[in-house]
Amino acid sequence: MTFPVVGMVGGGQLARMTHEAGIPLGLKFKLLSDTAQDSAAQVVADVVVGDYRDLETLRAFAQGCDVITFDHEHVPLAHLRALEADGVTVRPSPDALAHAQDKGVMRERLTALGVPCPRHRIVTSPADVTAFAAEGLAAGSEPESDGYPVVLKTVRGGYDGKGVWVVRSEADAAEPFKAGVPVLAEEKVDFARELAANVVRSPHGQAVAYPVVESQQVNGVCDTVIAPAPDLSEELSGEAQELALRIAKELDVVGHLAVELFETRDGRILVNELAMRPHNSGHWSQDGSITSQFANHVRAVLDLPLGDPRPRAPWTVMCNVLGGDYPDMYAAYLHCMARDPQLKIHMYGKDVKPGRKVGHVNTYGDDLDDVLERARHAAGYLRGTITE
């Protein structure tokens, strides 16, 4: 029996963990990585080192692959369409991926579909930002209010707080335009918390939805994910799952889709971002659900029946391990594992640099306060911010 070959473009931790999920199924992975030292390149047997922005490199890589999928959303769409014209199966397709690559395209399409989003507009100058801010002034605002602050985003390439600015004046708004790429202005939503709805969809239309989670950010970077989101009403949870499933269907997404959401203080949800790949908000599912986001992404791109996304325990918490001034994380294993035998540690094989995601921990159990404390203690001890 010949098992299929999954071609993964991008050598980061998402590729590493997706490869791990395919091992029990006997699947073969081929990796296109920027360097031989990248996270996934350290563990995948068949690695091609090359530039994903070069079409001929992609064409050569695709030979022998049954499907091409992604660790990131940055591959030029024209290259992916060329691969499709060559007869290569690409999942998600370039038509779907366009909505994760370009925030302007995403906002335009979601608005046309009637999906609730923050007020937004493409802006071309700091003066245009001021005009956008003024348009949002609510009736009854203080006379001195000018509509600021405003959130500005480069339409392409931003992640983990990069390419995103909260500006409070026209003078502040100059920086985002220096890159010479289109800029999206959005209202600064007064949200109660951030949520994420993760779904997976296969080519034949089967789809599954994971529990809606709460995602807590620190300095624009995901720090903690709680599954399921505490105190989220059944009605709003169902609305978020249905919305994510509808977006996946309307955009014809194949594979994993993360829909990042704002829960507003008046009980609504607004779509913030989309990601068409396994996502940080779904890392909890490695240990907390019957079938992880990584395993279901693999199943989806191969058009296999999808696995059960239900949680194994009432609560699961994921905390990212960020690099700090304590590079010897392995030395911390003794304490962390002895203190919490149920702790699950996932490290990415990356050099430790301040603020860099180098791993994550998962904890689970019946008591949320206990599960939260265990995860935060382990992540802090691994980073070196907790010493006892």
C-alpha positions as CSV (number, residue, x, y, z in Angstrom):
1,M,0.0,0.0,0.0
2,T,1.3,3.4,-0.9
3,F,0.6,6.2,1.6
4,P,0.2,9.7,0.3
5,V,2.9,12.4,0.5
6,V,1.9,15.7,2.1
7,G,4.0,18.6,0.9
8,M,4.3,21.3,3.6
9,V,5.5,24.8,2.6
10,G,7.1,26.5,5.5
11,G,9.4,25.0,8.2
12,G,8.0,26.5,11.4
13,Q,6.5,25.0,14.5
14,L,3.1,24.5,12.9
15,A,4.7,22.3,10.2
16,R,6.6,20.4,13.0
17,M,3.4,19.7,14.9
18,T,1.4,18.8,11.8
19,H,4.1,16.3,10.8
20,E,3.9,14.8,14.3
21,A,0.1,14.3,13.8
22,G,0.7,12.5,10.6
23,I,3.2,10.0,11.9
24,P,0.6,7.6,13.5
25,L,-1.2,7.5,10.2
26,G,1.9,6.4,8.3
27,L,1.8,9.5,6.1
28,K,4.9,10.8,4.4
29,F,5.8,14.5,4.7
30,K,8.0,16.6,2.4
31,L,9.0,20.0,3.7
32,L,10.0,23.2,1.9
33,S,12.0,25.1,4.5
34,D,13.9,28.4,4.5
35,T,16.8,26.8,6.3
36,A,17.9,23.3,7.5
37,Q,17.7,24.6,11.1
38,D,14.0,25.6,11.0
39,S,11.7,24.0,13.6
40,A,10.2,21.4,11.3
41,A,13.3,20.8,9.3
42,Q,14.9,19.3,12.4
43,V,12.4,16.4,12.5
44,V,11.1,15.8,8.9
45,A,13.1,13.3,6.9
46,D,12.5,14.8,3.5
47,V,13.5,18.4,3.5
48,V,14.1,20.8,0.6
49,V,15.8,24.0,1.5
50,G,14.6,26.8,-0.8
51,D,12.7,30.0,-1.3
52,Y,8.9,29.6,-1.4
53,R,8.8,32.9,-3.4
54,D,10.5,31.2,-6.4
55,L,8.0,29.5,-8.7
56,E,10.5,27.0,-10.1
57,T,11.5,26.0,-6.6
58,L,7.9,25.4,-5.8
59,R,7.4,23.4,-8.9
60,A,10.3,21.1,-8.2
61,F,9.2,20.7,-4.6
62,A,5.7,19.7,-5.7
63,Q,6.9,16.8,-7.7
64,G,5.9,13.6,-5.9
65,C,3.5,15.3,-3.5
66,D,-0.1,14.3,-3.4
67,V,-1.2,17.6,-1.9
68,I,0.4,20.9,-1.0
69,T,-0.5,22.7,2.2
70,F,1.0,25.5,4.3
71,D,2.7,26.5,7.6
72,H,2.1,30.1,6.7
73,E,0.0,32.2,4.3
74,H,2.7,34.1,2.4
75,V,3.3,32.0,-0.8
76,P,2.5,34.3,-3.8
77,L,-1.0,33.4,-5.1
78,A,0.1,33.6,-8.7
79,H,2.6,30.8,-8.0
80,L,-0.1,28.7,-6.4
81,R,-2.4,29.2,-9.4
82,A,0.5,28.1,-11.6
83,L,0.9,24.9,-9.5
84,E,-2.8,24.2,-9.9
85,A,-2.5,24.7,-13.6
86,D,0.3,22.1,-13.5
87,G,-2.2,19.6,-11.9
88,V,-1.0,20.0,-8.3
89,T,-3.6,19.8,-5.6
90,V,-3.3,22.9,-3.3
91,R,-5.2,23.1,-0.1
92,P,-6.4,25.6,0.9
93,S,-6.7,26.9,-2.6
94,P,-5.2,30.2,-3.7
95,D,-8.8,31.7,-4.1
96,A,-9.4,30.9,-0.4
97,L,-6.0,31.8,0.8
98,A,-6.3,35.3,-0.7
99,H,-8.6,36.2,2.2
100,A,-5.9,35.3,4.8
101,Q,-3.1,37.0,2.8
102,D,-4.8,40.3,2.3
103,K,-6.8,42.0,5.1
104,G,-8.4,44.4,2.7
105,V,-9.7,41.5,0.5
106,M,-10.8,39.7,3.6
107,R,-12.8,42.7,5.0
108,E,-14.4,43.4,1.6
109,R,-15.6,39.7,1.2
110,L,-16.8,39.3,4.8
111,T,-18.7,42.6,4.6
112,A,-20.4,41.4,1.4
113,L,-21.4,38.2,3.2
114,G,-23.0,40.1,6.0
115,V,-20.4,38.9,8.5
116,P,-20.1,41.3,11.5
117,C,-16.7,43.2,11.4
118,P,-15.3,46.4,12.9
119,R,-15.8,49.5,10.9
120,H,-13.0,49.7,8.4
121,R,-11.6,51.4,5.3
122,I,-8.4,51.3,3.2
123,V,-6.6,54.6,3.8
124,T,-3.8,56.2,1.8
125,S,-2.3,58.9,4.1
126,P,-2.3,60.2,7.7
127,A,-4.9,62.8,6.6
128,D,-7.1,60.0,5.3
129,V,-6.8,58.3,8.7
130,T,-8.1,61.5,10.4
131,A,-11.0,61.6,8.1
132,F,-11.8,57.9,8.9
133,A,-11.6,58.7,12.6
134,A,-14.0,61.6,12.2
135,E,-16.5,59.4,10.4
136,G,-16.8,57.2,13.4
137,L,-17.7,59.9,15.9
138,A,-20.9,58.8,17.7
139,A,-23.7,61.1,18.4
140,G,-23.2,62.8,21.8
141,S,-19.4,62.5,21.8
142,E,-17.5,65.0,23.7
143,P,-16.9,68.2,21.6
144,E,-13.1,67.8,21.9
145,S,-13.2,64.2,20.6
146,D,-11.6,63.6,17.2
147,G,-12.5,60.0,16.7
148,Y,-9.1,58.6,17.7
149,P,-7.6,56.1,18.6
150,V,-7.7,54.1,15.4
151,V,-6.1,50.7,14.6
152,L,-3.9,50.7,11.5
153,K,-2.8,47.4,9.8
154,T,-0.7,46.7,6.8
155,V,-2.9,44.6,4.6
156,R,-0.2,41.9,4.1
157,G,2.4,40.2,6.2
158,G,1.5,41.2,9.8
159,Y,1.4,38.7,12.7
160,D,1.9,38.6,16.5
161,G,1.4,42.4,16.8
162,K,3.8,43.2,13.9
163,G,2.3,45.4,11.2
164,V,-0.4,46.7,13.6
165,W,-0.5,50.1,15.2
166,V,-2.9,51.9,17.6
167,V,-2.6,55.5,16.6
168,R,-3.9,58.4,18.7
169,S,-3.3,61.3,16.3
170,E,-2.6,62.2,12.7
171,A,1.1,62.5,13.6
172,D,1.1,59.0,15.0
173,A,-0.3,57.7,11.8
174,A,2.7,58.4,9.6
175,E,4.7,55.2,10.5
176,P,2.5,52.6,8.9
177,F,2.7,54.3,5.5
178,K,6.5,54.2,5.3
179,A,6.5,50.5,4.1
180,G,4.8,51.6,0.9
181,V,2.0,49.0,1.2
182,P,-1.7,49.5,1.5
183,V,-3.0,50.3,5.0
184,L,-6.3,49.2,6.5
185,A,-7.9,51.5,9.1
186,E,-10.2,49.9,11.7
187,E,-12.2,51.3,14.6
188,K,-10.6,50.4,18.0
189,V,-13.2,48.0,19.3
190,D,-14.1,48.4,23.0
191,F,-14.1,44.6,23.5
192,A,-14.6,42.6,26.7
193,R,-12.2,39.8,25.5
194,E,-10.9,38.0,22.5
195,L,-12.3,34.7,21.4
196,A,-11.4,32.2,18.7
197,A,-13.6,29.8,16.8
198,N,-11.6,27.0,15.1
199,V,-13.1,24.8,12.5
200,V,-11.9,22.3,9.9
201,R,-13.5,21.6,6.5
202,S,-12.8,18.9,4.0
203,P,-13.2,19.0,0.2
204,H,-16.3,17.0,0.2
205,G,-17.9,19.5,2.6
206,Q,-17.6,17.7,6.0
207,A,-16.8,20.2,8.7
208,V,-16.2,20.1,12.5
209,A,-16.1,22.9,15.1
210,Y,-13.9,23.0,18.2
211,P,-15.1,24.6,21.4
212,V,-14.8,28.4,21.3
213,V,-11.8,29.5,23.3
214,E,-10.7,32.7,25.1
215,S,-7.4,34.0,23.8
216,Q,-5.5,36.3,26.1
217,Q,-2.8,38.6,24.6
218,V,0.2,40.2,26.1
219,N,1.9,43.0,24.0
220,G,0.1,41.8,20.9
221,V,1.3,38.1,21.3
222,C,-1.0,35.3,22.4
223,D,-0.1,34.3,26.0
224,T,-2.9,32.1,27.3
225,V,-5.8,30.2,25.7
226,I,-8.6,28.7,27.8
227,A,-10.8,26.0,26.3
228,P,-13.7,26.4,26.4
229,A,-14.1,30.2,27.0
230,P,-15.3,30.7,30.6
231,D,-18.7,32.1,31.1
232,L,-19.5,32.2,27.4
233,S,-23.2,31.7,26.9
234,E,-24.4,28.7,24.9
235,E,-26.1,31.1,22.5
236,L,-23.0,33.2,21.7
237,S,-20.8,30.1,21.5
238,G,-23.1,28.5,19.0
239,E,-23.3,31.8,17.0
240,A,-19.5,31.9,16.9
241,Q,-19.2,28.3,15.7
242,E,-21.9,28.7,13.1
243,L,-20.2,31.9,11.9
244,A,-16.8,30.2,11.5
245,L,-18.4,27.2,9.7
246,R,-20.3,29.6,7.3
247,I,-17.1,31.5,6.5
248,A,-15.2,28.3,5.8
249,K,-18.0,27.2,3.4
250,E,-18.4,30.6,1.7
251,L,-14.7,31.0,1.2
252,D,-14.3,27.3,0.2
253,V,-11.6,26.7,2.8
254,V,-10.1,23.2,2.9
255,G,-8.2,22.5,6.1
256,H,-8.1,24.4,9.4
257,L,-9.6,27.8,9.7
258,A,-9.2,30.0,12.8
259,V,-11.6,32.9,13.1
260,E,-10.3,35.4,15.7
261,L,-13.2,37.3,17.3
262,F,-13.9,40.2,19.6
263,E,-16.6,39.8,22.2
264,T,-18.0,43.3,22.7
265,R,-19.2,44.6,26.0
266,D,-22.8,44.6,24.8
267,G,-22.7,40.9,24.0
268,R,-21.9,40.8,20.2
269,I,-19.1,39.2,18.3
270,L,-17.0,40.8,15.5
271,V,-14.5,39.1,13.3
272,N,-11.0,40.3,13.8
273,E,-8.7,38.0,11.7
274,L,-8.7,34.8,9.7
275,A,-5.9,32.2,9.5
276,M,-6.1,29.2,7.1
277,R,-3.7,26.8,8.8
278,P,-3.3,25.4,12.3
279,H,-3.3,28.2,14.7
280,N,-2.0,29.2,18.2
281,S,-5.5,29.3,19.5
282,G,-5.9,25.6,18.7
283,H,-2.7,24.3,20.3
284,W,-4.7,23.2,23.4
285,S,-6.3,20.6,21.2
286,Q,-3.1,18.5,21.0
287,D,-3.8,17.2,24.5
288,G,-7.3,18.5,25.2
289,S,-9.4,17.2,22.4
290,I,-10.1,13.8,21.0
291,T,-8.7,14.9,17.6
292,S,-6.2,17.8,17.5
293,Q,-6.4,20.7,15.0
294,F,-3.2,19.3,13.4
295,A,-4.6,15.8,12.9
296,N,-7.8,17.2,11.5
297,H,-5.9,19.5,9.1
298,V,-4.0,16.6,7.7
299,R,-7.3,14.6,7.3
300,A,-9.0,17.5,5.6
301,V,-6.3,18.2,3.0
302,L,-6.2,14.5,2.1
303,D,-10.1,14.4,2.1
304,L,-10.2,11.8,4.8
305,P,-13.2,11.6,7.3
306,L,-12.6,14.2,10.0
307,G,-12.0,13.3,13.6
308,D,-14.0,14.1,16.7
309,P,-13.1,17.6,18.0
310,R,-14.8,17.3,21.4
311,P,-12.7,18.0,24.6
312,R,-11.3,15.3,26.8
313,A,-11.6,17.3,30.0
314,P,-13.9,20.1,31.2
315,W,-11.0,22.6,31.0
316,T,-7.8,22.8,29.0
317,V,-5.3,25.7,29.2
318,M,-2.5,26.5,26.8
319,C,0.3,28.9,27.7
320,N,3.0,30.0,25.3
321,V,6.6,29.7,26.4
322,L,8.3,32.9,25.3
323,G,12.1,33.3,25.2
324,G,13.7,35.5,27.9
325,D,17.1,35.8,29.6
326,Y,17.0,32.1,30.7
327,P,18.2,30.0,27.7
328,D,18.6,26.6,29.4
329,M,15.0,25.6,29.4
330,Y,15.8,21.9,29.6
331,A,17.2,22.4,33.1
332,A,13.7,23.4,34.1
333,Y,12.1,20.1,33.1
334,L,13.0,18.4,36.4
335,H,11.0,20.9,38.4
336,C,8.1,21.3,36.0
337,M,7.6,17.5,35.5
338,A,8.0,16.7,39.2
339,R,5.5,19.4,40.2
340,D,2.9,18.4,37.7
341,P,3.0,14.9,36.3
342,Q,0.1,15.6,34.0
343,L,1.8,18.6,32.4
344,K,2.3,18.4,28.6
345,I,5.4,20.3,27.3
346,H,5.8,21.1,23.5
347,M,9.1,22.7,22.5
348,Y,9.9,23.8,19.0
349,G,13.6,23.4,18.7
350,K,14.2,27.1,18.4
351,D,17.0,29.2,19.7
352,V,15.9,31.2,22.7
353,K,15.4,34.9,22.0
354,P,13.5,37.4,24.1
355,G,9.8,37.4,23.2
356,R,10.1,34.6,20.7
357,K,7.6,31.7,20.9
358,V,9.8,28.7,21.6
359,G,7.2,26.3,22.9
360,H,3.9,25.9,24.8
361,V,2.5,23.9,27.6
362,N,-0.9,22.3,28.0
363,T,-2.7,21.4,31.2
364,Y,-6.2,20.0,31.7
365,G,-8.6,19.0,34.5
366,D,-11.9,19.7,36.3
367,D,-11.0,22.9,38.1
368,L,-10.3,26.0,36.0
369,D,-8.3,27.9,38.6
370,D,-6.1,24.9,39.2
371,V,-5.6,24.2,35.5
372,L,-4.7,27.9,34.9
373,E,-2.3,28.0,37.8
374,R,-0.5,24.9,36.6
375,A,-0.1,26.1,33.0
376,R,1.1,29.6,34.0
377,H,3.5,28.3,36.6
378,A,5.1,25.9,34.1
379,A,5.4,28.5,31.3
380,G,6.9,31.0,33.7
381,Y,9.3,28.5,35.2
382,L,10.5,27.4,31.7
383,R,11.0,31.1,30.8
384,G,12.8,31.9,34.0
385,T,10.3,34.4,35.4
386,I,9.3,32.0,38.1
387,T,12.0,30.4,40.1
388,E,10.2,28.3,42.8
